[in-house]
Amino acid sequence: MKPIFVSGAFIVLLLGAGCVHFEQRMEIFADGSAEVELHYAISEESMRGLESGQQLIDTWQGRASTPANWFANEKAVRAYLGGDGIQVASYRQQRRNGKIHTTIVCRVASLSRTLASGKVGDFRLERNRQGNFTLSADLVELPSSSAEVMGQYMAVCQDLRLKLEVVTPSEIVSSTAHQTGKRRVSWEYVPDGDHSVFLRTPEIAVTFEGSGLNWR
């Protein structure tokens, strides 16, 4: 399982772990570099549940993947994220209010190069004919959402919270975000009480001005 909102946190929706808070923040700079911050808050019981849920994810994806609890081990984090222009700037873990909080901050020399590696998410960065840039996500399509399956999802998604925030180097032209500012957008999903995330695959995309941004 990748350490990212798209292939990570949305897959966590299906892990059966429950009681998981995941936030990812990506700040893109004018020189094409970026800073990515990942924050996990999960109970110890749910951490154990991630291990059993991994088998389900591997079955859906049709391949073995990175262990779901990879983020709980600093050595594993540095081994997985290192290289491809990524520097793990800091790793911090603490126990607070019955949960294990893990915060990982990565510095990215070239966002386009790093996105191609897939290490910080299944994102795409493309330039359109107007010269603007669009950062979008290739989301994992959710399995069938029949009434029976919906009930199973909701049973394991109590206290689950997912958030993605993107800060752009220039003014935002358009986005699919729940909240949009001049240079900041965010998406937040709290499945407990809001079933819509299971009815359709969410769309994540933000377009920002490309003037003066000569990235390769």
PyMOL commands that set and color helices and strands:
alter all, ss='L'
color gray80, all
select helices_A, chain A and resi 5-12+44-61+70-72+74-81+111-117+147-156+196-199
alter helices_A, ss='H'
color red, helices_A
select strands_A, chain A and resi 20-28+34-43+86-96+99-108+123-127+133-137+161-167+172-175+179-180+184-189+205-208
alter strands_A, ss='S'
color yellow, strands_A
deselect
rebuild
show_as cartoon
